[in-house]
Amino acid sequence: MRGLRIFDEEIKDLSKCEVFVFGSNLEGRHTGGAARTAHRKFGAEWGVGVGPTGQCYAIPTMHGNISKIKPYVDDFIEYARRHPNNRFIVTRIGCGRAGSTDEEVAPLFMAARDLPNVVFHIDWRLILDEDKAFNAFFLGFTPVKEEIPVPEAITEDDLKRYCEEFKYIIGSGVIAPLPQIKIRYVIDRDRFGYVGFGRFFMLENGDLYVWSRDEEFKEAHNQDMVEAIFGDECRYRRKYFHRVIFAGVETPYRDYKGQSIYTGDVLRGWLKGFDGSRPKKFYKRDSMLLALGTLGWNDKDWTAKYACVLDNHCVVPEMCARIKRCGSVFYQLDRQEHPIAVVQRCSQFQDIYGESRLAEKDKELLAKYTPNFDKELWMYHANEILGIEFNTKF
């Protein structure tokens, strides 16, 4: 149950990121109880009674009363804060040979109660969370409804930043509040996947990795990347960690059929009049074919927007009286290509840099048959002639 930030069994082994926190004496004579286990199994050094050695952290408990233990507990909590990529398994220190009770010692760790990388015995968790919901027993973390604020428009830079900020939680699988973000990725021809934050990781170079329990991804599993990113084998997480092509983030917008709209989607939009009026009829000739991306970035001086960027202006969804999803910009893909930002794909579709001079009907055809790895335009025309249908519903 360590993945739920509680444990109720004897600790017999540690993963690569875990640290065994035990009660010791100042002289570092690890002769009994958890101290003996720490010395014999997890590398605690004889003669060191305070702080980290091996895969352990010693907190002296045999030298005095609770007030004399507290400074060492405070030092440990600060150490845990400074090492967010380690999981600290705190045993019931001081409650064995030292003679203290759970009710006396556990409250010393109140400042670590909500640290996602600190795991307590279930008896202590219930003491620390007695002022919270009984979810502590089942979930190991409360409040589960806490929301992490996110920008109105999520850019890929935001995803990278959040992935780094919440790396420990993503890798370890502890239950803790996470940003409410949903992304899309390419599985294969005519197959998109969808996953929420916490089940993917985007590297600084734009590479995207996701976890999946589906056995079809067993051979694609990249354990080296798991350990390179998280420093842990993620025994408590999904099975298979594999590289995919990022295909946009969910926006708050829906098309006229109620389908979710993601960045990278190709839309047909019927613009409102300058006075905000709605067209009486929706003719194709009165519409624009647009690819939705993001405009700008998020920092203290600027707020990004979801927008279809054109040569010298842009169209935001609020300017449209009606929106129809026509597909996406994820066509003519390379399976092992260097990551291309969605904004760049949208710019190429929009002809902003003159990289494509395709007729609108051909653009709409390419957008319709996505995701797709076919390179030649005639292959997309063949799909249409043969009546092949792609899964366009999200």
Beta strands, then each sheet from edge to edge (+ up, - down):
strand 1: 6-7
strand 2: 18-24
strand 3: 51-53
strand 4: 56-60
strand 5: 87-90
strand 6: 118-121
strand 7: 182-188
strand 8: 191-196
strand 9: 200-202
strand 10: 208-212
strand 11: 240-254
strand 12: 260-262
strand 13: 265-271
strand 14: 287-291
strand 15: 293-295
strand 16: 305-309
strand 17: 314-315
strand 18: 320-328
sheet 1: 1+ 6+ 5+ 2+ 4+ 3-
sheet 2: 8+ 7- 11+ 10- 9+
sheet 3: 8+ 7- 11+ 12-
sheet 4: 14+ 13- 18+
sheet 5: 15+ 16- 17+
end
